[in-house]
Amino acid sequence: MEIKVLGPGCSKCKATYNAIDKFIKEHGLDVKLTKIEDIMEMMSYNIMTTPAVVVDEVVKLKGHVPSESEIKQMLGI
C-alpha cells in the first residue's frame, strides 16, 4: 500500500502526515508513506484544498486533518 500526503507544508499538512505515520508505526503496517509538496504533482490529483491523502492513487480525504477512525477507514482496517 502506498499513501501520499499532499500539501504545501502548512501545519495541517504536517499534522496529517504525522498522524498517519504514527498510526502506521503503532499498528506495524507495511505502508510506504510519502509527503508531496510539489504544486504540479498535487494538481495532477485534481484537489482544490489541502491537506489531501491519496491511498494507492485514489484521493481518500481532503481539506482537514483525519481522525484516527478516518485513518483506519482509509486503510481498510
GISULTA-V962504 format. One line per field, one symbol per residue. ss: DSSP state (@ for helix, = for strand, . for the rest). phi: phi as a letter, one per 30 degrees, with the letter a starting at -180 (. if undefined). psi: psi as a letter, one per 30 degrees, with the letter a starting at -180 (. if undefined). A space follows every 50 residues. Layout:
ss=???
phi=???
psi=???
//
This chain:
ss=.=====....@@@@@@@@@@@@@@@@@....=====..@@@@@....... .====..=====.....@@@@@@@@..
phi=.bbbccldjdddddddedddddddddchdcbccbcccdddddddchccbb dbbcchicdcaajadddddddedddic
psi=kkkkjklfgleeeeeeeeeeeeeeeeghkikjklkjfkeeeeffghkfkl lkkkjhgkkfkkflkkleeeeeeefh.
//
